[in-house]
Amino acid sequence: MLPLAAALALASLPFVHDDYPAALARARTREVPLFVEVWAPW
C-alpha cells in the first residue's frame, strides 16, 4: 500500500488547455466541478 503522499503524486488532473467549451462539456458529462485557472503578468 502506498503512503498517501505517494498515491496523490501518482494521481493527475486532466487539464484542458485553451478550450473552455470542451472543458465545460467534459465536466458536465463527468458531473464534476470545473476548475478554471487564470493569471496575468502584471
Buried (B, 14 or more C-beta within 10 A) or exposed (E): EEEEEEEEEEEEEEEBEEEEEEBEEBBEEEEEEEEEEEEEEE
